[in-house]
Amino acid sequence: MVLRVEMWVVKTEQRERHRELRRWFLDFIKLNPKLLAEIRSLRRYAQTFGSPSGAIVEVVEFDSLADKEVLDRRLSKGPECLRFHEEPHPLKDESTITMSTWEPYL
């Protein structure tokens, strides 16, 4: 199992547009399961306590790092990638964006 964990804070004036794009993304996943077959689970959380306040945390589970890389390569070749990654980027406070990959420890 491999987890990709990303965290960011949405700019206050961009919250509604961010919600629209994230809803589109969830609908896209449901309509295109083969395109995103390597994703085992996807969960989003809103941070309610701690810093940075109001952060969005997205956790995507894959069976392996190789599966994550296969998906990344496939999406980088399609027009959907622009909408997945580039369109929401200006809506985020850049100083709050973090991304990491996790594997089981013991």
Biopython code that builds the backbone (N, CA, C, O; Angstrom):
import numpy as np
from Bio.PDB.StructureBuilder import StructureBuilder

atoms = [
    (1, "MET", "N", (0.850, -1.177, 0.000)),
    (1, "MET", "CA", (0.000, 0.000, 0.000)),
    (1, "MET", "C", (0.896, 1.241, 0.000)),
    (1, "MET", "O", (1.924, 1.283, 0.676)),
    (2, "VAL", "N", (0.486, 2.239, -0.766)),
    (2, "VAL", "CA", (1.158, 3.533, -0.834)),
    (2, "VAL", "C", (0.083, 4.608, -0.746)),
    (2, "VAL", "O", (-0.963, 4.507, -1.388)),
    (3, "LEU", "N", (0.348, 5.632, 0.051)),
    (3, "LEU", "CA", (-0.579, 6.760, 0.178)),
    (3, "LEU", "C", (0.093, 8.018, -0.335)),
    (3, "LEU", "O", (1.235, 8.313, 0.015)),
    (4, "ARG", "N", (-0.628, 8.757, -1.171)),
    (4, "ARG", "CA", (-0.179, 10.086, -1.556)),
    (4, "ARG", "C", (-1.016, 11.054, -0.739)),
    (4, "ARG", "O", (-2.244, 11.044, -0.819)),
    (5, "VAL", "N", (-0.356, 11.883, 0.042)),
    (5, "VAL", "CA", (-1.045, 12.819, 0.925)),
    (5, "VAL", "C", (-0.689, 14.235, 0.491)),
    (5, "VAL", "O", (0.482, 14.612, 0.445)),
    (6, "GLU", "N", (-1.717, 15.008, 0.173)),
    (6, "GLU", "CA", (-1.510, 16.396, -0.233)),
    (6, "GLU", "C", (-2.351, 17.282, 0.671)),
    (6, "GLU", "O", (-3.478, 16.942, 1.030)),
    (7, "MET", "N", (-1.774, 18.438, 1.033)),
    (7, "MET", "CA", (-2.505, 19.374, 1.885)),
    (7, "MET", "C", (-2.345, 20.777, 1.309)),
    (7, "MET", "O", (-1.283, 21.137, 0.801)),
    (8, "TRP", "N", (-3.422, 21.567, 1.397)),
    (8, "TRP", "CA", (-3.383, 22.945, 0.923)),
    (8, "TRP", "C", (-4.505, 23.735, 1.576)),
    (8, "TRP", "O", (-5.454, 23.168, 2.119)),
    (9, "VAL", "N", (-4.378, 25.050, 1.514)),
    (9, "VAL", "CA", (-5.431, 25.966, 1.956)),
    (9, "VAL", "C", (-5.909, 26.715, 0.718)),
    (9, "VAL", "O", (-5.106, 27.223, -0.065)),
    (10, "VAL", "N", (-7.217, 26.773, 0.555)),
    (10, "VAL", "CA", (-7.816, 27.481, -0.574)),
    (10, "VAL", "C", (-7.899, 28.967, -0.223)),
    (10, "VAL", "O", (-8.265, 29.336, 0.892)),
    (11, "LYS", "N", (-7.551, 29.810, -1.198)),
    (11, "LYS", "CA", (-7.683, 31.251, -0.998)),
    (11, "LYS", "C", (-9.147, 31.574, -0.710)),
    (11, "LYS", "O", (-10.044, 31.024, -1.349)),
    (12, "THR", "N", (-9.384, 32.451, 0.238)),
    (12, "THR", "CA", (-10.733, 32.772, 0.684)),
    (12, "THR", "C", (-11.665, 33.116, -0.465)),
    (12, "THR", "O", (-12.796, 32.633, -0.512)),
    (13, "GLU", "N", (-11.204, 33.943, -1.389)),
    (13, "GLU", "CA", (-12.061, 34.392, -2.487)),
    (13, "GLU", "C", (-12.269, 33.322, -3.559)),
    (13, "GLU", "O", (-13.051, 33.527, -4.487)),
    (14, "GLN", "N", (-11.585, 32.194, -3.447)),
    (14, "GLN", "CA", (-11.668, 31.135, -4.456)),
    (14, "GLN", "C", (-12.370, 29.871, -3.962)),
    (14, "GLN", "O", (-12.389, 28.861, -4.666)),
    (15, "ARG", "N", (-12.936, 29.915, -2.781)),
    (15, "ARG", "CA", (-13.509, 28.697, -2.191)),
    (15, "ARG", "C", (-14.617, 28.066, -3.027)),
    (15, "ARG", "O", (-14.643, 26.845, -3.188)),
    (16, "GLU", "N", (-15.522, 28.864, -3.557)),
    (16, "GLU", "CA", (-16.634, 28.294, -4.337)),
    (16, "GLU", "C", (-16.127, 27.678, -5.633)),
    (16, "GLU", "O", (-16.564, 26.587, -5.999)),
    (17, "ARG", "N", (-15.227, 28.340, -6.330)),
    (17, "ARG", "CA", (-14.667, 27.778, -7.565)),
    (17, "ARG", "C", (-13.915, 26.480, -7.272)),
    (17, "ARG", "O", (-13.981, 25.529, -8.050)),
    (18, "HIS", "N", (-13.212, 26.447, -6.161)),
    (18, "HIS", "CA", (-12.486, 25.235, -5.755)),
    (18, "HIS", "C", (-13.469, 24.089, -5.520)),
    (18, "HIS", "O", (-13.226, 22.969, -5.971)),
    (19, "ARG", "N", (-14.560, 24.351, -4.830)),
    (19, "ARG", "CA", (-15.579, 23.314, -4.591)),
    (19, "ARG", "C", (-16.141, 22.791, -5.915)),
    (19, "ARG", "O", (-16.329, 21.585, -6.079)),
    (20, "GLU", "N", (-16.407, 23.694, -6.853)),
    (20, "GLU", "CA", (-16.926, 23.283, -8.172)),
    (20, "GLU", "C", (-15.954, 22.331, -8.871)),
    (20, "GLU", "O", (-16.364, 21.298, -9.402)),
    (21, "LEU", "N", (-14.683, 22.678, -8.868)),
    (21, "LEU", "CA", (-13.690, 21.826, -9.533)),
    (21, "LEU", "C", (-13.543, 20.480, -8.846)),
    (21, "LEU", "O", (-13.388, 19.457, -9.512)),
    (22, "ARG", "N", (-13.590, 20.470, -7.536)),
    (22, "ARG", "CA", (-13.457, 19.199, -6.806)),
    (22, "ARG", "C", (-14.684, 18.321, -7.043)),
    (22, "ARG", "O", (-14.549, 17.102, -7.157)),
    (23, "ARG", "N", (-15.866, 18.909, -7.120)),
    (23, "ARG", "CA", (-17.069, 18.123, -7.436)),
    (23, "ARG", "C", (-16.952, 17.533, -8.834)),
    (23, "ARG", "O", (-17.283, 16.367, -9.046)),
    (24, "TRP", "N", (-16.481, 18.335, -9.792)),
    (24, "TRP", "CA", (-16.273, 17.840, -11.149)),
    (24, "TRP", "C", (-15.307, 16.658, -11.133)),
    (24, "TRP", "O", (-15.540, 15.658, -11.812)),
    (25, "PHE", "N", (-14.235, 16.767, -10.370)),
    (25, "PHE", "CA", (-13.238, 15.699, -10.284)),
    (25, "PHE", "C", (-13.861, 14.419, -9.730)),
    (25, "PHE", "O", (-13.617, 13.341, -10.272)),
    (26, "LEU", "N", (-14.642, 14.508, -8.685)),
    (26, "LEU", "CA", (-15.294, 13.321, -8.116)),
    (26, "LEU", "C", (-16.268, 12.697, -9.106)),
    (26, "LEU", "O", (-16.333, 11.473, -9.225)),
    (27, "ASP", "N", (-17.020, 13.521, -9.813)),
    (27, "ASP", "CA", (-17.921, 13.001, -10.850)),
    (27, "ASP", "C", (-17.125, 12.338, -11.970)),
    (27, "ASP", "O", (-17.519, 11.289, -12.481)),
    (28, "PHE", "N", (-16.006, 12.952, -12.348)),
    (28, "PHE", "CA", (-15.163, 12.392, -13.401)),
    (28, "PHE", "C", (-14.651, 11.005, -13.010)),
    (28, "PHE", "O", (-14.629, 10.090, -13.834)),
    (29, "ILE", "N", (-14.245, 10.857, -11.762)),
    (29, "ILE", "CA", (-13.759, 9.556, -11.276)),
    (29, "ILE", "C", (-14.856, 8.503, -11.409)),
    (29, "ILE", "O", (-14.596, 7.392, -11.870)),
    (30, "LYS", "N", (-16.066, 8.843, -11.011)),
    (30, "LYS", "CA", (-17.178, 7.894, -11.088)),
    (30, "LYS", "C", (-17.501, 7.499, -12.523)),
    (30, "LYS", "O", (-17.868, 6.353, -12.783)),
    (31, "LEU", "N", (-17.369, 8.440, -13.460)),
    (31, "LEU", "CA", (-17.699, 8.183, -14.860)),
    (31, "LEU", "C", (-16.567, 7.529, -15.651)),
    (31, "LEU", "O", (-16.802, 7.012, -16.743)),
    (32, "ASN", "N", (-15.347, 7.544, -15.118)),
    (32, "ASN", "CA", (-14.182, 7.034, -15.835)),
    (32, "ASN", "C", (-13.353, 6.090, -14.967)),
    (32, "ASN", "O", (-12.162, 6.331, -14.770)),
    (33, "PRO", "N", (-13.948, 5.034, -14.452)),
    (33, "PRO", "CA", (-13.209, 4.173, -13.525)),
    (33, "PRO", "C", (-11.984, 3.505, -14.152)),
    (33, "PRO", "O", (-10.999, 3.265, -13.454)),
    (34, "LYS", "N", (-12.022, 3.202, -15.443)),
    (34, "LYS", "CA", (-10.870, 2.545, -16.073)),
    (34, "LYS", "C", (-9.678, 3.492, -16.198)),
    (34, "LYS", "O", (-8.530, 3.071, -16.058)),
    (35, "LEU", "N", (-9.949, 4.758, -16.458)),
    (35, "LEU", "CA", (-8.874, 5.732, -16.587)),
    (35, "LEU", "C", (-8.106, 5.885, -15.272)),
    (35, "LEU", "O", (-6.902, 6.141, -15.267)),
    (36, "LEU", "N", (-8.821, 5.725, -14.168)),
    (36, "LEU", "CA", (-8.224, 5.924, -12.844)),
    (36, "LEU", "C", (-8.193, 4.622, -12.035)),
    (36, "LEU", "O", (-8.324, 4.638, -10.812)),
    (37, "ALA", "N", (-8.019, 3.507, -12.727)),
    (37, "ALA", "CA", (-8.126, 2.187, -12.106)),
    (37, "ALA", "C", (-7.106, 1.943, -10.996)),
    (37, "ALA", "O", (-7.360, 1.135, -10.103)),
    (38, "GLU", "N", (-5.972, 2.615, -11.029)),
    (38, "GLU", "CA", (-4.936, 2.377, -10.008)),
    (38, "GLU", "C", (-5.299, 2.956, -8.645)),
    (38, "GLU", "O", (-4.705, 2.578, -7.635)),
    (39, "ILE", "N", (-6.255, 3.856, -8.606)),
    (39, "ILE", "CA", (-6.664, 4.448, -7.328)),
    (39, "ILE", "C", (-7.515, 3.441, -6.570)),
    (39, "ILE", "O", (-8.561, 3.013, -7.058)),
    (40, "ARG", "N", (-7.069, 3.063, -5.377)),
    (40, "ARG", "CA", (-7.824, 2.129, -4.525)),
    (40, "ARG", "C", (-8.827, 2.866, -3.653)),
    (40, "ARG", "O", (-9.923, 2.367, -3.398)),
    (41, "SER", "N", (-8.453, 4.045, -3.200)),
    (41, "SER", "CA", (-9.393, 4.877, -2.442)),
    (41, "SER", "C", (-8.921, 6.324, -2.514)),
    (41, "SER", "O", (-7.741, 6.605, -2.719)),
    (42, "LEU", "N", (-9.869, 7.227, -2.340)),
    (42, "LEU", "CA", (-9.581, 8.654, -2.338)),
    (42, "LEU", "C", (-10.458, 9.278, -1.265)),
    (42, "LEU", "O", (-11.678, 9.114, -1.265)),
    (43, "ARG", "N", (-9.822, 9.990, -0.360)),
    (43, "ARG", "CA", (-10.571, 10.634, 0.725)),
    (43, "ARG", "C", (-10.090, 12.068, 0.871)),
    (43, "ARG", "O", (-8.911, 12.369, 0.685)),
    (44, "ARG", "N", (-11.024, 12.944, 1.206)),
    (44, "ARG", "CA", (-10.714, 14.350, 1.461)),
    (44, "ARG", "C", (-11.189, 14.715, 2.851)),
    (44, "ARG", "O", (-12.248, 14.282, 3.305)),
    (45, "TYR", "N", (-10.383, 15.517, 3.509)),
    (45, "TYR", "CA", (-10.712, 15.970, 4.855)),
    (45, "TYR", "C", (-10.480, 17.476, 4.930)),
    (45, "TYR", "O", (-9.629, 18.022, 4.229)),
    (46, "ALA", "N", (-11.248, 18.131, 5.787)),
    (46, "ALA", "CA", (-11.023, 19.543, 6.093)),
    (46, "ALA", "C", (-10.472, 19.609, 7.512)),
    (46, "ALA", "O", (-11.071, 19.075, 8.446)),
    (47, "GLN", "N", (-9.348, 20.257, 7.661)),
    (47, "GLN", "CA", (-8.726, 20.366, 8.983)),
    (47, "GLN", "C", (-9.535, 21.334, 9.835)),
    (47, "GLN", "O", (-9.752, 22.482, 9.446)),
    (48, "THR", "N", (-9.976, 20.872, 10.988)),
    (48, "THR", "CA", (-10.804, 21.705, 11.854)),
    (48, "THR", "C", (-10.071, 22.182, 13.102)),
    (48, "THR", "O", (-10.542, 23.086, 13.791)),
    (49, "PHE", "N", (-8.924, 21.582, 13.397)),
    (49, "PHE", "CA", (-8.147, 21.983, 14.563)),
    (49, "PHE", "C", (-6.676, 21.895, 14.196)),
    (49, "PHE", "O", (-6.251, 20.921, 13.576)),
    (50, "GLY", "N", (-5.909, 22.881, 14.564)),
    (50, "GLY", "CA", (-4.483, 22.882, 14.257)),
    (50, "GLY", "C", (-4.161, 23.911, 13.191)),
    (50, "GLY", "O", (-4.989, 24.741, 12.815)),
    (51, "SER", "N", (-2.936, 23.826, 12.722)),
    (51, "SER", "CA", (-2.472, 24.813, 11.765)),
    (51, "SER", "C", (-1.949, 24.109, 10.514)),
    (51, "SER", "O", (-1.237, 23.115, 10.654)),
    (52, "PRO", "N", (-2.251, 24.552, 9.336)),
    (52, "PRO", "CA", (-3.043, 25.744, 9.043)),
    (52, "PRO", "C", (-4.537, 25.464, 9.143)),
    (52, "PRO", "O", (-5.013, 24.437, 8.660)),
    (53, "SER", "N", (-5.255, 26.352, 9.752)),
    (53, "SER", "CA", (-6.691, 26.198, 9.917)),
    (53, "SER", "C", (-7.388, 26.200, 8.562)),
    (53, "SER", "O", (-7.071, 27.015, 7.695)),
    (54, "GLY", "N", (-8.328, 25.293, 8.383)),
    (54, "GLY", "CA", (-9.095, 25.235, 7.147)),
    (54, "GLY", "C", (-8.411, 24.502, 6.011)),
    (54, "GLY", "O", (-8.882, 24.548, 4.875)),
    (55, "ALA", "N", (-7.319, 23.833, 6.296)),
    (55, "ALA", "CA", (-6.602, 23.116, 5.235)),
    (55, "ALA", "C", (-7.437, 21.965, 4.702)),
    (55, "ALA", "O", (-8.245, 21.375, 5.420)),
    (56, "ILE", "N", (-7.227, 21.657, 3.433)),
    (56, "ILE", "CA", (-7.818, 20.486, 2.794)),
    (56, "ILE", "C", (-6.726, 19.429, 2.748)),
    (56, "ILE", "O", (-5.600, 19.715, 2.343)),
    (57, "VAL", "N", (-7.050, 18.218, 3.159)),
    (57, "VAL", "CA", (-6.110, 17.102, 3.108)),
    (57, "VAL", "C", (-6.722, 16.044, 2.214)),
    (57, "VAL", "O", (-7.850, 15.603, 2.433)),
    (58, "GLU", "N", (-5.969, 15.643, 1.205)),
    (58, "GLU", "CA", (-6.427, 14.619, 0.269)),
    (58, "GLU", "C", (-5.491, 13.416, 0.385)),
    (58, "GLU", "O", (-4.271, 13.547, 0.288)),
    (59, "VAL", "N", (-6.091, 12.240, 0.594)),
    (59, "VAL", "CA", (-5.325, 11.011, 0.732)),
    (59, "VAL", "C", (-5.775, 10.055, -0.369)),
    (59, "VAL", "O", (-6.944, 9.677, -0.440)),
    (60, "VAL", "N", (-4.821, 9.669, -1.232)),
    (60, "VAL", "CA", (-5.100, 8.747, -2.328)),
    (60, "VAL", "C", (-4.307, 7.478, -2.083)),
    (60, "VAL", "O", (-3.092, 7.523, -1.885)),
    (61, "GLU", "N", (-4.999, 6.340, -2.096)),
    (61, "GLU", "CA", (-4.361, 5.048, -1.822)),
    (61, "GLU", "C", (-4.130, 4.286, -3.124)),
    (61, "GLU", "O", (-5.004, 4.218, -3.988)),
    (62, "PHE", "N", (-2.929, 3.714, -3.243)),
    (62, "PHE", "CA", (-2.539, 2.857, -4.357)),
    (62, "PHE", "C", (-2.022, 1.536, -3.795)),
    (62, "PHE", "O", (-1.614, 1.470, -2.635)),
    (63, "ASP", "N", (-2.039, 0.494, -4.607)),
    (63, "ASP", "CA", (-1.465, -0.783, -4.179)),
    (63, "ASP", "C", (0.052, -0.702, -4.083)),
    (63, "ASP", "O", (0.657, -1.358, -3.236)),
    (64, "SER", "N", (0.675, 0.104, -4.954)),
    (64, "SER", "CA", (2.135, 0.187, -4.983)),
    (64, "SER", "C", (2.558, 1.531, -5.562)),
    (64, "SER", "O", (1.761, 2.252, -6.163)),
    (65, "LEU", "N", (3.830, 1.846, -5.365)),
    (65, "LEU", "CA", (4.387, 3.060, -5.950)),
    (65, "LEU", "C", (4.370, 2.962, -7.477)),
    (65, "LEU", "O", (4.176, 3.965, -8.163)),
    (66, "ALA", "N", (4.570, 1.772, -7.999)),
    (66, "ALA", "CA", (4.524, 1.566, -9.451)),
    (66, "ALA", "C", (3.143, 1.921, -10.005)),
    (66, "ALA", "O", (3.048, 2.526, -11.072)),
    (67, "ASP", "N", (2.078, 1.556, -9.299)),
    (67, "ASP", "CA", (0.722, 1.911, -9.740)),
    (67, "ASP", "C", (0.531, 3.424, -9.773)),
    (67, "ASP", "O", (-0.081, 3.951, -10.702)),
    (68, "LYS", "N", (1.049, 4.122, -8.769)),
    (68, "LYS", "CA", (0.947, 5.583, -8.735)),
    (68, "LYS", "C", (1.671, 6.183, -9.940)),
    (68, "LYS", "O", (1.161, 7.106, -10.575)),
    (69, "GLU", "N", (2.842, 5.668, -10.252)),
    (69, "GLU", "CA", (3.623, 6.182, -11.376)),
    (69, "GLU", "C", (2.939, 5.903, -12.712)),
    (69, "GLU", "O", (2.974, 6.743, -13.611)),
    (70, "VAL", "N", (2.316, 4.730, -12.850)),
    (70, "VAL", "CA", (1.570, 4.404, -14.066)),
    (70, "VAL", "C", (0.432, 5.410, -14.264)),
    (70, "VAL", "O", (0.241, 5.928, -15.364)),
    (71, "LEU", "N", (-0.307, 5.679, -13.211)),
    (71, "LEU", "CA", (-1.410, 6.638, -13.300)),
    (71, "LEU", "C", (-0.897, 8.041, -13.634)),
    (71, "LEU", "O", (-1.473, 8.730, -14.476)),
    (72, "ASP", "N", (0.178, 8.460, -12.978)),
    (72, "ASP", "CA", (0.745, 9.786, -13.248)),
    (72, "ASP", "C", (1.136, 9.927, -14.719)),
    (72, "ASP", "O", (0.867, 10.961, -15.331)),
    (73, "ARG", "N", (1.764, 8.904, -15.288)),
    (73, "ARG", "CA", (2.166, 8.951, -16.701)),
    (73, "ARG", "C", (0.947, 9.021, -17.619)),
    (73, "ARG", "O", (0.929, 9.796, -18.575)),
    (74, "ARG", "N", (-0.065, 8.212, -17.326)),
    (74, "ARG", "CA", (-1.268, 8.209, -18.161)),
    (74, "ARG", "C", (-1.956, 9.578, -18.126)),
    (74, "ARG", "O", (-2.336, 10.110, -19.168)),
    (75, "LEU", "N", (-2.112, 10.139, -16.938)),
    (75, "LEU", "CA", (-2.818, 11.417, -16.826)),
    (75, "LEU", "C", (-2.030, 12.569, -17.429)),
    (75, "LEU", "O", (-2.621, 13.535, -17.914)),
    (76, "SER", "N", (-0.707, 12.481, -17.405)),
    (76, "SER", "CA", (0.091, 13.572, -17.961)),
    (76, "SER", "C", (-0.062, 13.677, -19.476)),
    (76, "SER", "O", (0.282, 14.702, -20.065)),
    (77, "LYS", "N", (-0.576, 12.625, -20.107)),
    (77, "LYS", "CA", (-0.764, 12.625, -21.556)),
    (77, "LYS", "C", (-2.166, 13.061, -21.969)),
    (77, "LYS", "O", (-2.425, 13.264, -23.155)),
    (78, "GLY", "N", (-3.066, 13.204, -21.009)),
    (78, "GLY", "CA", (-4.456, 13.513, -21.354)),
    (78, "GLY", "C", (-4.852, 14.920, -20.980)),
    (78, "GLY", "O", (-4.255, 15.523, -20.089)),
    (79, "PRO", "N", (-5.860, 15.451, -21.659)),
    (79, "PRO", "CA", (-6.322, 16.813, -21.362)),
    (79, "PRO", "C", (-6.942, 16.930, -19.970)),
    (79, "PRO", "O", (-7.024, 18.026, -19.417)),
    (80, "GLU", "N", (-7.379, 15.805, -19.406)),
    (80, "GLU", "CA", (-7.968, 15.846, -18.070)),
    (80, "GLU", "C", (-6.954, 16.306, -17.032)),
    (80, "GLU", "O", (-7.316, 16.920, -16.028)),
    (81, "CYS", "N", (-5.686, 16.007, -17.280)),
    (81, "CYS", "CA", (-4.644, 16.368, -16.326)),
    (81, "CYS", "C", (-4.614, 17.872, -16.087)),
    (81, "CYS", "O", (-4.388, 18.325, -14.965)),
    (82, "LEU", "N", (-4.840, 18.631, -17.133)),
    (82, "LEU", "CA", (-4.874, 20.080, -16.966)),
    (82, "LEU", "C", (-5.939, 20.481, -15.964)),
    (82, "LEU", "O", (-5.712, 21.328, -15.100)),
    (83, "ARG", "N", (-7.084, 19.871, -16.089)),
    (83, "ARG", "CA", (-8.185, 20.222, -15.196)),
    (83, "ARG", "C", (-7.943, 19.675, -13.792)),
    (83, "ARG", "O", (-8.293, 20.331, -12.811)),
    (84, "PHE", "N", (-7.354, 18.488, -13.677)),
    (84, "PHE", "CA", (-7.077, 17.882, -12.365)),
    (84, "PHE", "C", (-6.090, 18.709, -11.556)),
    (84, "PHE", "O", (-6.293, 18.957, -10.368)),
    (85, "HIS", "N", (-5.022, 19.129, -12.216)),
    (85, "HIS", "CA", (-3.897, 19.702, -11.479)),
    (85, "HIS", "C", (-3.667, 21.185, -11.712)),
    (85, "HIS", "O", (-3.412, 21.928, -10.764)),
    (86, "GLU", "N", (-3.752, 21.619, -12.950)),
    (86, "GLU", "CA", (-3.378, 22.997, -13.243)),
    (86, "GLU", "C", (-4.487, 23.999, -12.958)),
    (86, "GLU", "O", (-4.211, 25.105, -12.494)),
    (87, "GLU", "N", (-5.722, 23.635, -13.225)),
    (87, "GLU", "CA", (-6.814, 24.589, -13.016)),
    (87, "GLU", "C", (-7.014, 24.935, -11.533)),
    (87, "GLU", "O", (-7.220, 26.107, -11.218)),
    (88, "PRO", "N", (-6.962, 23.967, -10.616)),
    (88, "PRO", "CA", (-7.147, 24.319, -9.203)),
    (88, "PRO", "C", (-5.931, 25.001, -8.564)),
    (88, "PRO", "O", (-6.065, 25.654, -7.529)),
    (89, "HIS", "N", (-4.755, 24.857, -9.169)),
    (89, "HIS", "CA", (-3.535, 25.359, -8.534)),
    (89, "HIS", "C", (-3.591, 26.850, -8.169)),
    (89, "HIS", "O", (-3.216, 27.196, -7.048)),
    (90, "PRO", "N", (-4.037, 27.743, -9.050)),
    (90, "PRO", "CA", (-4.080, 29.171, -8.678)),
    (90, "PRO", "C", (-5.103, 29.488, -7.579)),
    (90, "PRO", "O", (-5.088, 30.582, -7.016)),
    (91, "LEU", "N", (-5.978, 28.545, -7.280)),
    (91, "LEU", "CA", (-6.976, 28.759, -6.228)),
    (91, "LEU", "C", (-6.407, 28.503, -4.838)),
    (91, "LEU", "O", (-7.031, 28.841, -3.832)),
    (92, "LYS", "N", (-5.227, 27.908, -4.789)),
    (92, "LYS", "CA", (-4.598, 27.522, -3.523)),
    (92, "LYS", "C", (-3.573, 28.554, -3.084)),
    (92, "LYS", "O", (-2.931, 29.203, -3.909)),
    (93, "ASP", "N", (-3.430, 28.694, -1.779)),
    (93, "ASP", "CA", (-2.363, 29.512, -1.207)),
    (93, "ASP", "C", (-1.078, 28.702, -1.350)),
    (93, "ASP", "O", (-0.892, 27.705, -0.653)),
    (94, "GLU", "N", (-0.191, 29.124, -2.251)),
    (94, "GLU", "CA", (0.996, 28.331, -2.577)),
    (94, "GLU", "C", (1.874, 28.018, -1.376)),
    (94, "GLU", "O", (2.521, 26.971, -1.344)),
    (95, "SER", "N", (1.908, 28.891, -0.401)),
    (95, "SER", "CA", (2.778, 28.666, 0.757)),
    (95, "SER", "C", (2.279, 27.524, 1.640)),
    (95, "SER", "O", (2.988, 27.094, 2.550)),
    (96, "THR", "N", (1.068, 27.028, 1.383)),
    (96, "THR", "CA", (0.503, 25.966, 2.222)),
    (96, "THR", "C", (0.501, 24.602, 1.548)),
    (96, "THR", "O", (0.123, 23.616, 2.179)),
    (97, "ILE", "N", (0.909, 24.514, 0.295)),
    (97, "ILE", "CA", (0.823, 23.255, -0.448)),
    (97, "ILE", "C", (1.955, 22.314, -0.043)),
    (97, "ILE", "O", (3.133, 22.666, -0.106)),
    (98, "THR", "N", (1.567, 21.112, 0.372)),
    (98, "THR", "CA", (2.550, 20.059, 0.654)),
    (98, "THR", "C", (2.062, 18.774, 0.011)),
    (98, "THR", "O", (0.858, 18.543, -0.099)),
    (99, "MET", "N", (2.998, 17.942, -0.412)),
    (99, "MET", "CA", (2.653, 16.643, -0.974)),
    (99, "MET", "C", (3.717, 15.652, -0.535)),
    (99, "MET", "O", (4.913, 15.943, -0.572)),
    (100, "SER", "N", (3.261, 14.475, -0.118)),
    (100, "SER", "CA", (4.191, 13.436, 0.295)),
    (100, "SER", "C", (3.620, 12.074, -0.038)),
    (100, "SER", "O", (2.420, 11.917, -0.263)),
    (101, "THR", "N", (4.501, 11.101, -0.064)),
    (101, "THR", "CA", (4.100, 9.716, -0.328)),
    (101, "THR", "C", (4.475, 8.894, 0.892)),
    (101, "THR", "O", (5.576, 9.024, 1.426)),
    (102, "TRP", "N", (3.562, 8.056, 1.324)),
    (102, "TRP", "CA", (3.735, 7.256, 2.534)),
    (102, "TRP", "C", (3.627, 5.773, 2.203)),
    (102, "TRP", "O", (2.836, 5.368, 1.351)),
    (103, "GLU", "N", (4.431, 4.975, 2.888)),
    (103, "GLU", "CA", (4.346, 3.521, 2.820)),
    (103, "GLU", "C", (4.246, 2.984, 4.244)),
    (103, "GLU", "O", (4.652, 3.668, 5.184)),
    (104, "PRO", "N", (3.714, 1.775, 4.426)),
    (104, "PRO", "CA", (3.651, 1.214, 5.783)),
    (104, "PRO", "C", (5.041, 1.140, 6.407)),
    (104, "PRO", "O", (6.029, 0.866, 5.725)),
    (105, "TYR", "N", (5.100, 1.385, 7.695)),
    (105, "TYR", "CA", (6.380, 1.420, 8.402)),
    (105, "TYR", "C", (6.770, 0.055, 8.945)),
    (105, "TYR", "O", (7.882, -0.410, 8.696)),
    (106, "LEU", "N", (5.890, -0.584, 9.670)),
    (106, "LEU", "CA", (6.207, -1.890, 10.261)),
    (106, "LEU", "C", (5.215, -2.932, 9.814)),
    (106, "LEU", "O", (5.319, -4.093, 10.208)),
]
sb = StructureBuilder()
sb.init_structure("model")
sb.init_model(0)
sb.init_chain("A")
sb.init_seg("    ")
for serial, (resi, resn, name, xyz) in enumerate(atoms, 1):
    if name == "N":
        sb.init_residue(resn, " ", resi, " ")
    sb.init_atom(name, np.array(xyz, "f"), 0.0, 1.0, " ", f" {name:<3s}", serial, name[0])
structure = sb.get_structure()
